[in-house]
Structure formats: structure tokens, C-alpha cells
Amino acid sequence: MKKADALKLYNNSCSELARSLGKTRAAVSAWPDELSEDQLNMWVGISYRLGRELPESVLIPDEEKEVWIRYTAQTRRRTHKKRNGKTDNQGK
């Protein structure tokens, strides 16, 4: 997704998007023209939580939602274990 498309939901304002994300305007301004996966995920997450209407291109089709939800939960658990110094055998 292009940065310009992401900014459209925020009145084309880096400042407004930055405030929503808890980042500085300079940090959002420094984003490349094509958003990385992490930037896109941040943008989708905050936009969804704020009730902004997301474009169809970033929405997950209904048949894939359950798979995505399970994958996200598993990834969060693994990340949490790594941060807390647990291996897969210790954290179960």
C-alpha cells in the first residue's frame, strides 16, 4: 500500500496519523512511499480500532479470517515466550 493512500483516512495529515499511532510526525513522514508490512499492520490496526473505513484491498476475506486469527494468536504467544526467555518446551 502506498503512504499517500494510508494518509487519505487521516485527512492527508502525517500529524493526525502520527498522533493516532503514538508516534511523531517526523517518524510517519519518514515512511517510504510503499509501506512495509509492519507499517501496514500498524496502520490497519489503529484505523480499525478508531472505526475508520478501511479500503477493500486491506481487508481479509471472510473465509480466511479464522486462519488469520489463529496464526496471529500463535505468533503472539511465541513472541511473548521469547521476550520472557522461555523456550517452547518451558512455556507450555
C-alpha positions as a printed Julia matrix, in Angstrom:
92×3 Matrix{Float64}:
   0.0     0.0    0.0
   1.17    3.5   -0.73
   1.73    6.02   2.08
  -0.5     8.52   0.24
  -3.38    6.01   0.32
  -2.87    5.39   4.04
  -2.91    9.14   4.75
  -6.25    9.58   2.96
  -8.05    8.14   6.01
  -6.35   10.79   8.13
  -7.19   13.89   6.05
  -3.84   13.54   4.24
  -2.17   14.55   7.5
   1.02   12.91   8.79
   0.38   14.67  12.11
  -3.08   13.14  12.54
  -1.87    9.63  11.68
   1.18   10.03  13.92
  -0.97   11.1   16.9
  -3.2     8.06  16.36
  -0.17    5.76  16.34
   1.57    7.45  19.26
   4.48    8.4   17.01
   5.99   11.7   15.93
   5.03   13.45  12.72
   8.65   13.12  11.59
   8.55    9.34  12.06
   5.46    8.98   9.87
   6.82   11.49   7.33
   9.94    9.32   7.02
   7.89    6.28   5.96
   8.73    5.17   2.39
   6.2     5.67  -0.41
   5.42    1.94  -0.27
   4.6     0.83   3.29
   6.4    -2.14   4.8
   4.36   -5.0    6.25
   4.93   -3.69   9.8
   3.84   -0.16   8.86
   0.79   -1.5    7.05
  -0.13   -3.65  10.07
   0.17   -0.65  12.4
  -1.95    1.46  10.07
  -4.65   -1.2    9.65
  -4.76   -1.91  13.4
  -5.15    1.68  14.54
  -7.54    2.54  11.71
  -9.75   -0.43  12.58
  -9.73    0.43  16.3
 -10.66    4.03  15.54
 -13.55    2.9   13.33
 -12.1     4.25  10.09
 -13.46    2.71   6.91
 -10.68    0.55   5.52
 -10.3     0.0    1.77
 -11.27   -3.43   0.46
  -7.67   -4.07  -0.6
  -6.51   -4.47   3.03
  -9.44   -6.48   4.37
  -9.18  -10.22   4.92
 -11.79  -12.29   3.04
 -14.29  -13.97   5.41
 -13.08  -17.48   4.54
  -9.53  -16.58   5.64
 -10.35  -14.76   8.89
 -10.32  -17.81  11.19
  -6.95  -18.94   9.85
  -5.52  -15.43  10.28
  -6.86  -15.13  13.84
  -5.3   -18.47  14.86
  -1.97  -17.55  13.21
  -1.92  -14.16  14.97
  -2.63  -15.74  18.36
   0.14  -18.32  17.89
   2.61  -15.63  16.82
   1.77  -13.52  19.88
   2.33  -16.49  22.2
   5.71  -17.28  20.61
   6.78  -13.63  20.79
   5.7   -13.42  24.45
   7.68  -16.57  25.29
  10.8   -15.22  23.55
  10.56  -11.92  25.4
  10.27  -13.71  28.7
  13.19  -16.04  27.99
  11.14  -19.22  27.73
  11.72  -21.93  25.15
   8.88  -23.82  23.52
   9.32  -26.69  26.0
   9.27  -24.44  29.08
   6.28  -22.26  28.23
   3.64  -24.92  27.59
